[in-house]
Amino acid sequence: MEDHKRTTHCGALRAGDEGSRVTLNGWVHRNRDHGGVHFIDLRDRYGITQIVIGEDAPEAARTTAASLKFEYCVAVTGKVSKRLTPNPKVPTGEIEVLADSITVLSTCDVLPFMIDDKCDAKEDLRMKYRYLDLRSSSMQRKLELRHKTTFAVREYLNAQGFLEIETPTLIKSTPEGARDFVVPARLHPGKFFALPQSPQLFKQILMVGGCDKYYQIARCYRDEDARGDRQLEFTQIDMEMSFVSKDDIFSVTEGMMAHIFSSALGYELPVPFRRIPYHEALNRFGSDKPELRFDMELVSFDAFVPGCSFQVFKSVLDGGGTVKALVAKGCGEYSRKQISDLEEVAKTYGAKGLAWMKVTDDGLDGGVSKFFTDQPQDIIKSLNAAPGDLVLLVADQWQTACTAAGAVRLRLGKDLSLIQPGTFSFAWIIDFPLFEWNAEEEKWDPAHHMFTMPQKPYLSSLEEKPGEVLADMYDLVCNGYELASGSIRVHDPEIQKRIFSIVGFDPEEAKKRFGFLLEAFKYGPPPHGGIAPGLDRLVMIMAGEESIREVIAFPKNTNGISPMEDSPSVIDEAQLKELHLAVTAEKMEE
């Protein structure tokens, strides 16, 4: 290899290198034969350089050039020359290399798909041949973006005095909402480790241990159904701090995000981020992770129901529900088919239907407008609507009405191209309820988890009015995704006992599942809190993708399978015996 070792890479050469003799290593991206003159696009991680093998090149080079196929790995030596016709679309477009030596380092079979910037092959095929997919400039850019993001996290948090501390990946099973992945302990038959769903308990133990500011680029595992922004294994930017309020955590997180976007994308995030109470987020945007890059908001239509003749709306209000309105600007020409498609979106989120009216120069027309003949101008003015707009209405219980209308809002934002690509809108969602009523079991459940501190004004009335208690927790949202969740933790054992009692959580079960944490809290735990932004989801948003599989080097597919190495797979009987396990299923997948 020494004779063919590269002197530079395929993205480096410019006009100033004219006359230099270079050796490049890479893959044959294209090979064009123009009457005995070969033009080869040579590609590596850094870019593409055009190689020219002219009629005056040595015969061996011309013979080798004629034999090159897609993705042959080669070494090329020659002289840098200015192009007669520059290509401004590529960074190396001012030059080409006049090759006098080409060495094939390895050949390539017929490709299962072409390696281009954007591949149109099916996802499972791309994942089966992930090593080929990773060669594309698109995947290379996303892997580099992930690297820059991770580097920026460490750079920022180290400068803020945080310690990067690893926590175990073989732990006690303490279910946190999803199923655990369990690992048999060979030396202890019948006992199992679990893979951590998050480092939550350990990072709180670190606070008891006086570590004060902790972070970790943490691998986490949850045995749950995969979808676009979830995987069985994923990565968090895990953080915890002692002696802090949520404002301190907000400040650190905002500073970190601003540094990440500036360093990795050259994008300047405006800080501080806006803060939106949970109830307000649902009421205005129909989601607790609102897409804030366009202005369309939900509006209450309740004031116009008593004076109308539409009994459906009246019965909803009489039953304690609400009517939410959404004004789709410029959509007055929507067809019945287009409106029906929006209605299906609303029904997917629990609504029974989607009513509508069109705004005209004369007032309201079509749909349910016939029930509102006495107040059309008042409705138009109140909704800030104008001729050519479409008014959409969802009537149901408050949360269902908001969520369904919010889903329609998001669909319209995409259909009408109201969202500007390459922009980012962050917000904190605050003031979540601590408890929620479980009607089936007639009991209070924790709305999120049992270790979140109640906000101070509610400490005196926890037991009397659980439904009114707000939690000292927060979500960070960006572009319609929940990017992080966190809270100030309960560090007072007495408050923890009260919360366990309200949700009917047995003290013995608490000791069994969380005993080592509760034991540690007997020994002077500091007030503490934290947050855990999802690294995969963050990079996905930064890259403008809609699936975290696009920013993970070796992801699982939607069935939780890795087609490349065909995992999960069956293990042999000897291995099962060694682990003191037996497979009892009637039929195993081969």
QUIKAQUI-V31910 format. One record per pair of residues at least 12 apart in sequence whose C-alpha atoms are under 6 Angstrom apart, sorted by the first residue. I is the first residue (numbers start at 1). GAP is how many residues later the second one is. Records with the same first field share a line. If there is no record, write none. Layout:
I=GAP  GAP
This chain:
4=71
6=17  18  19
7=15  16
9=15
10=34  36  37  38  39
11=35  36  37
13=79
14=78
15=79  80
18=62  63
19=60  61
20=59  60
21=57  58
22=55  56
23=53  54
24=51  52
25=49  50
26=16  17  18  47  48
27=15  16  44  45  46
28=14  42  43  44
29=12  13  14  41
37=16  17
38=14  15
39=12  13
50=46
51=45  46
52=46  47
53=46
57=43
58=42
61=39  40  41
71=37
72=35  36
73=32  33
74=29  30  31
75=27  28
76=25  26
77=22  24
78=19  20  21  22
79=18  19
80=16  17
81=14  15  16
82=12  13
83=12
115=21
116=20
117=19  20  21
128=435  436
142=409
146=393
148=116
149=111  115
152=108
162=51  52
163=51
164=50  51  52
165=51
169=26  27
170=23  24  25
171=22  23
172=21  22
173=21
174=339
178=44
179=44
180=42  43
181=13  14  42
182=12
186=393
196=24  25
197=23  24  25
198=22
208=317
212=29  30
213=27  28
214=25  26
215=23  24
216=22
217=19  20
218=17  18
219=15  16
220=13  14  15
221=12
226=332
227=331
228=319
229=318  319
235=300
236=296  297  298  299
237=295  296
238=294
239=291  292  293
240=289  290
241=287  288  289
242=285  286
243=284  285
273=153  154
274=153
275=152  153  154
276=153
277=152  153  154
278=151  152  153  154
282=120
284=13  14
285=12  13  121
286=116  117  120
287=116
289=188  191  192  193
290=190
291=188  189
293=126
294=124
298=27  28
299=25  26
300=24
301=22  23  24
302=21
308=63  64
309=62
310=61
321=75  76  77
322=73  74  75  76
323=71  72
324=69  70
325=67  68
326=65  66
327=63  64
328=61  62
329=60
330=58  59
331=58  59
332=26  56  57  58
346=58
349=55
351=53
354=39  40
355=37  38
356=35  36  37
357=12  34
358=32
359=28  29  30
360=27
361=26
363=13
425=53  54
426=51  52
427=49  50
428=47  48
429=45  46
430=44
431=39
432=38  39
433=36  37  38
434=13  35  36  37
435=12
444=59
445=58
451=38  39
452=37  38
453=19  35  36  37
454=17  18
455=15  16  17
472=15  16
473=13  14
474=12  13
483=50  51
484=48  49
485=46
486=44  45
487=42  43
488=41
489=39  40
491=36
536=12
